[in-house]
């Protein structure tokens, strides 16, 4: 398998020694960023929400050197419980798309969280209730009614963010039905599809892609090694870990582990002595690269990033390796995310992390 990865790597390296510019005729994305915590995963409403992402932000994204944005939207922000639109939210979404197109940025509209499905929830009625599944298809029919006016070359639809089903067959069935519903309305719109269980690289061999459909973009997410990318993240099992972390190389040495407080050791014990580097990352991408090669479809990493908090040098080293691999393999990407106080290229107050921007935008 490693030989196959290296072969794909070599071919892509030869073909993509510099990242091309998207063509005008079809939907292509190479470098992008997520407009997170705006129309998704946010309690902001009214004027506060309206000012979080503005035309100036979209102009800044274009100035940074990106060619697209991924726009997460949540059901509870866009529709009431009866499926009626919130007109203000739809207007914000369309304003963002209009601003993006004016700045020659493509847009992936990502249906991020459903009332019936949150990727970290214990109960997900989407997988057990046919009515919720039909509602999901109807949400996309309604989005299509709003967005079909935009050129296929500029706007794509991501069916759902980070599906988490007990059985990948449940997700594959939902994908087939959702794609079928959309194809009745928009035969040539690019549809973004990820794998089951958080769009993990590990489950890509279980993903069933609708046959003979060239307008599909395969998507994975990548946040490994987790001890680095989610250092002391409050919503994960790493909460409370404030010890050493290194990248590249051995992420946590035996000596460092022994010096940790006793209550911190159970959090970190599985990471002791493990080595991570660019070659390791490329090996993890084997399954999505194989499937993309087999089907002749483009491959995209719709999320990757590192929380602020650990040593900045190690954080930036990881970003450099990721961007180098994306460019060498020809895999498009969007970092998580544009604006936030944790993962952002820009803080909530607008201050910019210039070195990270240079790296992620491919300018370094």
C-alpha positions as a printed Julia matrix, in Angstrom:
364×3 Matrix{Float64}:
   0.0    0.0     0.0
   2.85   2.37    0.76
   4.13   1.85   -2.78
   0.71   2.87   -4.13
   0.74   6.03   -2.01
   4.18   6.92   -3.24
   3.14   6.29   -6.84
   0.09   8.53   -6.49
   2.23  11.07   -4.72
   4.84  11.04   -7.48
   2.28  11.34  -10.28
   0.46  14.17   -8.53
   3.72  15.91   -7.73
   4.68  15.84  -11.41
   1.26  17.13  -12.47
   0.79  19.71   -9.71
   4.18  21.26   -9.09
   2.28  24.54   -8.82
  -1.34  24.91   -7.81
  -3.42  25.78  -10.9
  -6.06  28.48  -11.14
  -9.66  27.2   -11.22
 -11.16  27.18  -14.7
 -14.25  29.21  -15.55
 -16.17  26.24  -16.94
 -16.33  23.79  -14.05
 -16.3   23.78  -10.27
 -12.71  23.45   -9.1
 -11.27  24.35   -5.71
  -7.68  24.32   -4.53
  -7.12  26.69   -1.59
  -9.91  27.79    0.73
 -11.12  28.54    4.23
 -14.25  27.81    6.3
 -16.64  30.61    7.26
 -17.47  28.83   10.49
 -19.41  29.99   13.58
 -21.62  32.34   11.57
 -24.61  30.52   10.08
 -23.56  27.42   11.99
 -22.6   26.6    15.59
 -23.35  30.1    16.8
 -25.92  31.76   19.03
 -25.45  35.13   17.32
 -28.57  36.6    15.73
 -29.69  39.94   14.36
 -27.12  42.69   13.94
 -24.42  40.73   15.77
 -24.72  37.85   13.31
 -24.91  40.2    10.37
 -21.62  41.85   11.3
 -19.65  38.66   11.95
 -19.03  37.97    8.25
 -19.33  40.99    5.96
 -18.34  41.93    2.44
 -15.03  43.16    3.86
 -14.32  39.68    5.21
 -14.93  38.1     1.8
 -12.64  40.67    0.21
 -10.02  39.82    2.84
 -10.3   36.1     2.03
  -9.71  36.86   -1.65
  -6.81  39.16   -0.81
  -5.2   36.4     1.26
  -4.97  34.31   -1.92
  -7.77  31.77   -1.48
  -9.98  30.65   -4.37
 -13.04  29.49   -2.4
 -14.89  29.43    0.89
 -16.74  26.58    2.56
 -19.91  27.95    4.12
 -21.37  25.83    6.95
 -25.08  26.34    7.63
 -27.25  24.72   10.31
 -30.88  23.66    9.96
 -31.89  25.51   13.13
 -30.43  28.76   11.76
 -32.01  28.48    8.31
 -35.45  26.93    8.94
 -37.95  26.69   11.75
 -39.09  23.29   13.03
 -41.78  23.12   10.34
 -39.28  23.65    7.54
 -40.18  27.29    6.88
 -37.3   29.52    5.88
 -35.85  32.2     8.09
 -35.63  34.89    5.42
 -32.9   36.86    7.2
 -30.59  33.84    7.31
 -31.23  32.98    3.68
 -30.45  36.58    2.75
 -27.15  36.43    4.63
 -26.27  33.2     2.83
 -27.05  34.67   -0.57
 -25.23  37.91    0.24
 -22.16  35.86    1.07
 -22.38  33.95   -2.2
 -22.87  37.18   -4.16
 -19.87  38.81   -2.48
 -17.79  35.7    -3.1
 -18.62  35.54   -6.79
 -17.86  39.26   -7.12
 -14.4   38.45   -5.71
 -13.94  35.36   -7.93
 -14.33  32.99   -4.98
 -16.22  29.74   -5.33
 -18.54  28.6    -2.53
 -19.29  25.19   -1.03
 -22.58  25.39    0.87
 -22.25  22.81    3.64
 -25.35  21.61    5.49
 -23.44  21.27    8.72
 -25.81  20.29   11.55
 -29.39  18.97   11.41
 -31.87  18.9    14.25
 -31.91  15.14   13.66
 -28.14  14.77   13.41
 -25.28  16.32   15.32
 -22.01  14.5    14.71
 -21.24  14.24   18.45
 -24.77  13.54   19.72
 -25.61  10.16   21.24
 -29.03   9.98   19.56
 -29.39  10.78   15.87
 -32.99  10.28   14.66
 -31.86  10.82   11.07
 -30.77   7.17   10.89
 -33.93   5.67   12.37
 -36.83   7.93   11.35
 -37.9    7.9     7.67
 -39.71  11.2     8.21
 -36.43  12.85    9.24
 -34.73  11.42    6.17
 -37.43  12.85    3.91
 -37.09  16.17    5.71
 -33.37  16.11    4.93
 -34.09  15.67    1.22
 -36.65  18.49    1.41
 -34.09  20.83    2.97
 -31.88  20.26   -0.05
 -34.79  20.76   -2.42
 -35.43  24.1    -0.74
 -31.77  25.06   -0.87
 -31.73  24.2    -4.54
 -34.75  26.44   -5.12
 -32.75  29.31   -3.64
 -29.29  28.53   -5.05
 -29.88  26.99   -8.47
 -29.64  30.47   -9.99
 -25.9   30.47   -9.35
 -23.5   29.05  -11.97
 -22.47  25.42  -11.52
 -18.88  26.61  -11.82
 -19.17  28.85   -8.76
 -21.36  27.08   -6.17
 -21.36  23.47   -4.94
 -23.49  21.61   -2.38
 -22.05  19.53    0.47
 -24.76  17.08    1.49
 -23.94  16.91    5.18
 -21.0   17.5     7.46
 -19.4   14.57    9.27
 -22.07  11.89    9.07
 -21.87   9.52   12.03
 -23.92   6.36   11.51
 -23.45   3.04   13.31
 -23.44   1.35    9.91
 -21.91   2.98    6.84
 -24.71   1.45    4.78
 -27.14   3.9     6.4
 -25.05   6.82    5.21
 -24.57   5.33    1.75
 -28.33   4.92    1.39
 -28.95   8.52    2.48
 -26.33   9.76    0.01
 -27.91   7.83   -2.86
 -31.37   9.21   -2.12
 -30.19  12.78   -1.56
 -28.12  12.81   -4.74
 -31.1   11.36   -6.61
 -33.38  14.13   -5.31
 -30.9   16.82   -6.28
 -30.16  15.35   -9.7
 -33.84  15.68  -10.62
 -33.43  19.41  -10.1
 -29.79  20.09  -10.97
 -28.14  17.4   -13.1
 -24.73  19.11  -13.27
 -24.29  20.76   -9.87
 -21.16  19.6    -8.05
 -22.1   17.63   -4.93
 -19.56  17.15   -2.14
 -19.65  13.78   -0.39
 -17.61  12.59    2.58
 -17.22   9.28    4.33
 -19.05   7.98    7.38
 -17.87   8.74   10.92
 -16.69  12.33   10.85
 -15.49  12.17    7.21
 -12.63  10.06    8.42
  -9.93   8.77    6.1
 -10.32   5.38    7.8
 -13.86   4.77    6.47
 -13.33   5.82    2.86
 -13.23   2.19    1.77
 -16.83   1.87    3.03
 -18.16   4.84    1.05
 -20.43   4.07   -1.91
 -20.45   6.84   -4.49
 -23.28   7.19   -7.03
 -22.1    5.67  -10.29
 -21.39   7.52  -13.52
 -21.69  10.94  -11.96
 -18.69  13.13  -12.84
 -19.94  16.1   -10.81
 -18.95  14.77   -7.4
 -16.18  16.02   -5.14
 -14.94  13.52   -2.54
 -14.19  15.08    0.84
 -12.3   14.03    3.95
 -11.41  15.84    7.17
  -8.08  15.55    8.94
  -7.15  16.49   12.5
  -4.3   14.14   13.36
  -2.37  13.75   15.57
  -5.23  14.72   17.86
  -3.01  15.46   20.87
  -1.53  18.31   18.81
  -4.58  19.55   16.88
  -7.01  19.46   19.83
  -4.57  20.29   22.6
  -6.54  20.69   25.85
  -9.79  21.01   23.86
 -12.63  21.42   26.34
 -15.11  19.32   24.32
 -12.8   16.29   23.92
 -11.16  13.61   26.06
  -8.0   15.76   25.94
  -9.52  18.36   28.25
  -7.06  19.0    31.04
  -3.92  18.02   29.15
  -1.43  20.88   29.33
   1.79  18.9    29.08
   4.42  18.81   26.3
   3.55  18.15   22.67
   5.91  18.15   19.68
   5.63  18.08   15.9
   7.32  16.69   13.88
   8.97  13.79   15.67
   8.06  12.02   18.9
   4.97  13.82   20.12
   5.53  12.96   23.81
   8.66  11.24   25.14
   8.76   8.64   27.9
  10.69  11.03   30.11
   8.14  13.79   29.6
   5.28  11.4    30.31
   6.83  10.28   33.61
   7.07  13.9    34.72
   3.37  14.61   34.12
   1.0   15.01   37.07
  -0.73  11.73   37.86
  -4.16  13.01   36.84
  -2.82  13.93   33.39
  -1.19  10.59   32.58
  -4.38   8.68   31.65
  -5.16  11.38   29.07
  -1.76  11.14   27.41
  -0.63   7.54   27.81
  -1.64   6.38   24.32
   0.59   9.03   22.75
   3.85   8.19   24.5
   6.76   7.5    22.14
   4.7    7.85   18.95
   6.29   9.64   16.02
   4.4   11.86   13.57
   5.67  13.59   10.45
   4.75  14.41    6.86
   5.3   10.84    5.67
   2.95   9.53    8.36
   0.25  12.01    7.32
   0.48  10.95    3.68
   0.06   7.3     4.65
  -3.18   8.17    6.45
  -4.61   9.57    3.2
  -4.22   6.26    1.4
  -7.91   5.25    1.34
  -9.36   8.53    0.02
  -6.57   8.79   -2.55
  -7.25   5.24   -3.71
 -10.98   5.86   -4.11
 -10.47   9.15   -5.95
  -8.01   7.47   -8.3
 -10.34   4.52   -8.9
 -13.36   6.7    -9.68
 -11.52   9.47  -11.49
 -12.97  12.08   -9.13
 -11.27  15.05   -7.47
 -10.36  14.88   -3.79
 -10.81  17.6    -1.18
  -9.99  18.11    2.49
 -12.84  20.27    3.74
 -11.5   20.68    7.28
  -8.12  20.62    8.99
  -6.58  22.76   11.67
  -4.84  23.13   15.02
  -6.18  24.85   18.11
  -4.15  27.68   19.53
  -2.52  26.93   22.87
   0.37  24.58   22.27
   3.88  25.75   21.19
   3.39  27.92   18.11
   6.4   26.49   16.28
   4.98  22.95   16.41
   1.57  24.22   15.31
   3.01  26.01   12.28
   5.23  23.05   11.4
   2.08  20.91   11.08
   0.38  23.48    8.87
   3.44  23.66    6.64
   3.51  19.9     6.17
  -0.22  19.76    5.44
  -0.07  22.52    2.83
   2.99  21.0     1.18
   1.2   17.66    0.89
  -1.97  19.23   -0.5
   0.0   21.04   -3.15
   2.14  18.04   -4.01
  -0.84  15.67   -4.33
  -3.24  18.11   -5.96
  -5.81  17.74   -3.15
  -7.92  20.86   -2.63
  -8.43  22.11    0.9
 -10.19  24.53    3.26
  -8.72  25.13    6.7
 -10.88  25.29    9.81
 -11.34  28.21    9.95
 -11.3   31.84    8.83
 -12.41  33.71   11.96
 -12.37  32.5    15.58
 -10.34  32.76   18.74
  -9.11  29.18   18.58
  -8.55  27.87   15.04
  -8.9   31.13   13.13
  -6.68  32.85   10.62
  -8.32  35.94   12.04
  -9.42  36.46   15.65
 -12.95  37.49   16.48
 -11.75  41.07   16.95
 -10.32  41.09   13.42
  -6.63  40.78   14.3
  -4.78  38.63   11.79
  -2.32  35.76   12.29
  -0.08  36.75    9.42
   2.39  33.86    9.51
  -0.4   31.29    9.54
  -2.18  33.12    6.72
   1.0   33.03    4.64
   1.37  29.28    5.22
  -2.27  28.23    4.71
  -2.77  30.41    1.64
   0.32  28.86    0.04
   2.23  32.12   -0.16
   5.11  31.08    2.11
